[in-house]
Amino acid sequence: MNRRRFLSQATAASFVLMSAPGQAASASDAGEGKVIISLGMIPTANYRFVYLNFRMRSGEHHDYFSYHRDDTIFSSERDFDDQSENGIVKILTLAPGEWGIVHFSAYAGVTQFDSAEEVFVPFTVIPGGTVYIGDYEMITKWGKNWLGMKMEYDPSFVVADKSQRDIPIAKRKDPNIANVTVAVPAIAATNPYFVSSRPAGSEL
């Protein structure tokens, strides 16, 4: 389901340096809006960091952000951390219009997992407004390799409305946020990477 690659430590470090937040193209149009989103992981996952990539349906703009959970240099300051999930709340400023989450990358040690196909989890940026599009919790499947060792594979995301937790965090980060429209995308049953409930085979 996911494309799996192996990276040297040097290559992984170089990717992080080249992909540091702020390097992706950002919208600068008048009337841009704000998007609140949270990105986390189940505590038992062994992934070091994960990226979500966004694209405007027209292709005019794109953006991304990442959660670095256990990275030596770029570890993120966690906004929530409990027995079910840890992660961050991010506020994106984007051009108004229809956008979608189209791709992800996740890193476990020197193994990189990429979505093998582009998807489109849609959301709409409101001109001058703020929209909350949900919590994206990365989960994983578990199995055994040829040596019988327990291993993770096929990361995916449970999309949920955790606005009662996330919006107050966002408002503490940005006091200018006032009214927030909660619009968590409906996830198509055929989506290979994003689901609306935790599937069997994932662990806390």
Secondary structure as the mmCIF struct_conf table of DSSP 4:
data_model
#
loop_
_struct_conf.conf_type_id
_struct_conf.id
_struct_conf.beg_label_comp_id
_struct_conf.beg_label_asym_id
_struct_conf.beg_label_seq_id
_struct_conf.end_label_comp_id
_struct_conf.end_label_asym_id
_struct_conf.end_label_seq_id
STRN STRN1 ASN A 2 PHE A 6
HELX_RH_AL_P HELX_RH_AL_P1 GLN A 9 MET A 18
TURN_TY1_P TURN_TY1_P1 SER A 19 SER A 19
TURN_TY1_P TURN_TY1_P2 PRO A 21 GLY A 22
BEND BEND1 ALA A 24 ALA A 24
TURN_TY1_P TURN_TY1_P3 ALA A 30 GLY A 31
STRN STRN2 GLY A 33 MET A 41
TURN_TY1_P TURN_TY1_P4 PRO A 43 THR A 44
STRN STRN3 PHE A 49 MET A 56
TURN_TY1_P TURN_TY1_P5 ARG A 57 SER A 58
BEND BEND2 GLY A 59 GLU A 60
STRN STRN4 HIS A 62 HIS A 68
BEND BEND3 ARG A 69 ASP A 70
TURN_TY1_P TURN_TY1_P6 THR A 72 PHE A 74
HELX_LH_PP_P HELX_LH_PP_P1 SER A 75 ARG A 78
BEND BEND4 ASP A 79 ASP A 79
STRN STRN5 PHE A 80 ASP A 81
BEND BEND5 GLN A 83 SER A 84
STRN STRN6 ASN A 86 LEU A 94
BEND BEND6 PRO A 96 PRO A 96
STRN STRN7 GLY A 97 ALA A 108
TURN_TY1_P TURN_TY1_P7 GLY A 109 VAL A 110
STRN STRN8 THR A 111 SER A 115
BEND BEND7 ALA A 116 GLU A 117
STRN STRN9 VAL A 121 VAL A 125
HELX_LH_PP_P HELX_LH_PP_P2 ILE A 126 ILE A 126
TURN_TY1_P TURN_TY1_P8 PRO A 127 GLY A 128
STRN STRN10 THR A 130 LYS A 144
TURN_TY1_P TURN_TY1_P9 TRP A 146 LEU A 147
BEND BEND8 GLY A 148 GLY A 148
STRN STRN11 LYS A 150 ALA A 160
HELX_RH_AL_P HELX_RH_AL_P2 SER A 163 LYS A 173
TURN_TY1_P TURN_TY1_P10 PRO A 175 ASN A 176
STRN STRN12 THR A 181 VAL A 182
HELX_LH_PP_P HELX_LH_PP_P3 VAL A 184 ALA A 188
TURN_TY1_P TURN_TY1_P11 ALA A 189 THR A 190
BEND BEND9 PRO A 192 TYR A 193
STRN STRN13 PHE A 194 VAL A 195
BEND BEND10 SER A 196 SER A 197
HELX_LH_PP_P HELX_LH_PP_P4 ARG A 198 PRO A 199
TURN_TY1_P TURN_TY1_P12 ALA A 200 GLY A 201
#
